Amino acid sequence: MHDVTHVTQTDSTRSAEAIVESQTFHKLMREKNRFIVPSIIFSLIFYFTLPISTSYFTFLNIPVAGDITWAWVLAFAQFFMTWMFCVMYSRRARRFDELVTAIKQEEDDR
């Protein structure tokens, strides 16, 4: 019978452990978290502002121009904000890719 309690260390397992312990990997994770966590928090607050505001308050019913109210402005601003985060992440991802390349290079040098 096969003993499942025994774990075999393979080259790929040791390699993964070495990568996770490297300083460059920690730097990559810090930089990603510094961008992603505030972005998610801002996005959630921004997105939930519209349904909460329209459910409990009336200030978004004030017209901005003609029949267009602040609710419509906020709704379209959410599209703009999403596109801006996509652009910002695409630019930031270039730096993340550089760090991933550095991690691969460090592993190849071992």
C-alpha angles and dihedrals in degrees: 000000000000116000107223094183091071113085118202117213110222128188091256092051092051089045092052091048091051091050093050090051095049122109092230091056090051090049090051092051092047092051093046092048092047088059103033102045097053090042092054093046092049092045094051092049092046094047096047092047091077101052093039093046094047092047099050108019138046102208091100089062091071110112118244099184122354110313094346111109132193088260090065091046091052092046093053090043087062090060090049092048091051092051091047092052089050091053092044092049092047090055093044091047089067088066091046089052090052090054092048089052089051090051091051091048092050090051092048090051092057 
